């Protein structure tokens, strides 16, 4: 984490299959259930860590934003060989931004298909 980031939020993204349909769930760093949404009150880093229980070779490739130019999230970076997606937020813009996590897979015959998560949201509030 860079010196510019004060708040760090870690979210585990667990993906399972149910009748061949991907199911997303989220936990905090202590494996307690939570939503994928994050409320930020200071600048920081949001790290989504992938836990792939699908045996499909999932990996993060990025995030797709409903409003990509709103300035709520300043930077998106895929690290750790696609196992972590980091969102940098300087918390200079107050508001909400919705996005979807984008994942690739290594399933033969389907490796060109990308997977989208349900909508997490980042909410910037004044401290």
C-alpha positions as CSV (number, residue, x, y, z in Angstrom):
1,X,0.0,0.0,0.0
2,X,1.4,3.4,-0.9
3,X,2.0,6.2,1.6
4,X,-0.9,8.1,0.0
5,X,-3.4,5.5,1.1
6,X,-4.7,5.6,4.7
7,X,-7.7,3.3,4.7
8,X,-7.4,-0.2,3.4
9,X,-10.4,-2.4,2.9
10,X,-9.9,-6.1,2.0
11,X,-12.8,-8.0,0.6
12,X,-12.7,-11.7,-0.4
13,X,-14.7,-12.5,-3.5
14,X,-15.8,-16.1,-3.4
15,X,-17.1,-17.6,-6.7
16,X,-18.8,-20.9,-6.7
17,X,-20.9,-22.8,-9.2
18,X,-24.5,-23.8,-8.7
19,X,-26.0,-25.7,-11.7
20,X,-23.2,-24.3,-13.8
21,X,-24.2,-20.7,-12.8
22,X,-21.6,-18.6,-11.0
23,X,-22.6,-17.4,-7.6
24,X,-20.7,-14.5,-6.0
25,X,-20.4,-14.0,-2.2
26,X,-18.2,-11.7,-0.2
27,X,-16.4,-11.8,3.1
28,X,-14.2,-9.5,5.1
29,X,-10.5,-10.3,5.8
30,X,-11.7,-12.4,8.8
31,X,-14.1,-14.4,6.5
32,X,-17.2,-12.8,8.0
33,X,-20.0,-12.4,5.4
34,X,-20.4,-8.9,4.0
35,X,-21.6,-7.1,0.9
36,X,-19.2,-6.2,-1.9
37,X,-20.0,-2.5,-1.3
38,X,-17.5,-0.2,0.4
39,X,-18.0,3.1,2.2
40,X,-14.9,5.3,2.1
41,X,-14.4,8.3,4.5
42,X,-10.7,8.9,3.7
43,X,-8.3,8.1,0.9
44,X,-7.4,4.5,0.6
45,X,-7.2,1.2,-1.2
46,X,-9.9,-1.4,-1.7
47,X,-8.5,-4.9,-2.4
48,X,-10.8,-7.5,-3.8
49,X,-9.1,-11.0,-3.3
50,X,-10.4,-13.8,-5.5
51,X,-11.3,-17.1,-4.0
52,X,-12.2,-19.3,-7.0
53,X,-14.1,-22.4,-6.0
54,X,-15.3,-23.1,-9.6
55,X,-12.3,-25.1,-10.9
56,X,-12.6,-22.9,-14.0
57,X,-9.4,-20.9,-13.6
58,X,-10.9,-17.6,-12.9
59,X,-8.8,-14.4,-12.7
60,X,-9.6,-10.7,-12.4
61,X,-9.0,-8.7,-15.6
62,X,-10.5,-5.4,-14.4
63,X,-13.7,-3.5,-13.4
64,X,-16.4,-2.0,-15.6
65,X,-18.0,1.1,-14.2
66,X,-21.5,2.4,-14.9
67,X,-20.1,6.0,-14.6
68,X,-16.4,5.6,-15.4
69,X,-15.7,9.4,-15.5
70,X,-17.3,10.4,-12.1
71,X,-13.9,10.5,-10.3
72,X,-15.0,8.4,-7.3
73,X,-12.4,5.7,-8.1
74,X,-9.0,7.1,-9.3
75,X,-7.2,3.9,-10.4
76,X,-7.9,0.2,-11.0
77,X,-5.0,-2.3,-11.0
78,X,-4.9,-6.1,-11.3
79,X,-2.1,-7.6,-9.3
80,X,-1.0,-11.0,-8.0
81,X,-1.5,-12.8,-11.3
82,X,-5.2,-11.8,-11.5
83,X,-5.9,-12.9,-7.9
84,X,-6.4,-9.3,-6.6
85,X,-8.1,-6.3,-8.0
86,X,-7.2,-3.0,-6.3
87,X,-9.2,0.2,-6.5
88,X,-7.4,3.4,-5.4
89,X,-9.7,6.1,-4.0
90,X,-8.3,9.5,-3.0
91,X,-11.8,10.3,-1.6
92,X,-11.7,13.7,-3.3
93,X,-15.1,13.2,-5.0
94,X,-18.1,12.7,-2.8
95,X,-20.7,10.2,-4.3
96,X,-21.4,6.7,-5.3
97,X,-20.0,4.6,-8.2
98,X,-21.3,1.2,-9.3
99,X,-19.2,-1.3,-11.1
100,X,-18.8,-4.9,-11.9
101,X,-15.8,-7.1,-11.4
102,X,-14.6,-8.6,-14.7
103,X,-13.1,-12.1,-14.6
104,X,-11.5,-14.3,-17.3
105,X,-11.5,-18.1,-17.2
106,X,-9.4,-20.9,-18.6
107,X,-12.2,-23.4,-19.3
108,X,-11.5,-25.2,-22.6
109,X,-14.0,-24.0,-25.2
110,X,-15.1,-21.1,-23.1
111,X,-11.9,-19.3,-22.4
112,X,-12.8,-16.3,-24.5
113,X,-15.9,-15.7,-22.4
114,X,-15.7,-13.1,-19.6
115,X,-17.6,-13.2,-16.4
116,X,-19.2,-10.2,-14.7
117,X,-20.0,-10.0,-11.0
118,X,-23.2,-8.5,-9.5
119,X,-22.7,-4.7,-8.9
120,X,-20.5,-3.8,-6.0
121,X,-20.5,-0.1,-5.2
122,X,-18.1,2.4,-3.6
123,X,-19.6,5.2,-1.6
124,X,-17.4,8.2,-0.8
125,X,-18.6,10.2,2.3
126,X,-17.0,13.1,4.0
127,X,-15.2,12.2,7.2
